[in-house]
């Protein structure tokens, strides 16, 4: 885990549950902090106590339960807490318990003013219809949309896969030095799947050899190691076809071979995302 410092704020990761990550942003000149997601009470409370922080703002990246489980405990200790997130969160939590809950919609040009900081919002559906990315300078808090060398699970039909493909393309269009703060560390499993497709990729080999997996990752690195960032590249599509042939995925190989060029990036994404869901390292 890496703590990131800025002249105006400091970003502190918190490991929760089996592989979740939440994040605190410490605002300079005050003990008020912003928390991204509320996965587990004890590690969050321990970090707040260790820093003598006051939890003033809770940002929820999406509505899945493993990102919401500590809300009631945190509200009990911080009754003046302000919440932030997509409007669909009101279907899953009691937003009236917050002193305020600021809700956002699907528009891609919104700004969230949280404390003294301003975040550009990216609506990023696919994993969840309530997923929003919060961009602060070059720091993007993305929940479960993108992980190191991977992306979040997809639980809907073909339209959800297309939304996820579009969301990843939106993230990939950001500058290379953008830092990504995911909601889970599934790095080793993701890297081994990526290596199965690209066995000679030296960047993947280097990341697997690291003594520990860390957050954040960054877009420059993901363009080298993340298969879901590469689906528009003809050389990667050829590697996917070779992988499918070598592993006897005949139906998938036929689908990708027969895809028209304008659909090939999405079909490649669709096939490898479905295979990743069934794949065991």
PyMOL commands that set and color helices and strands:
alter all, ss='L'
color gray80, all
select helices_A, chain A and resi 41-50+65-67+71-77+87-91+95-97+158-172+187-197+202-208+219-225+227-229+234-246+250-257+261-278
alter helices_A, ss='H'
color red, helices_A
select strands_A, chain A and resi 4-5+9-16+20-27+32-36+54-59+82-86+100-104+111-114+117-123+132-136+139-143+146-147+150-151+179-182+217-218
alter strands_A, ss='S'
color yellow, strands_A
deselect
rebuild
show_as cartoon
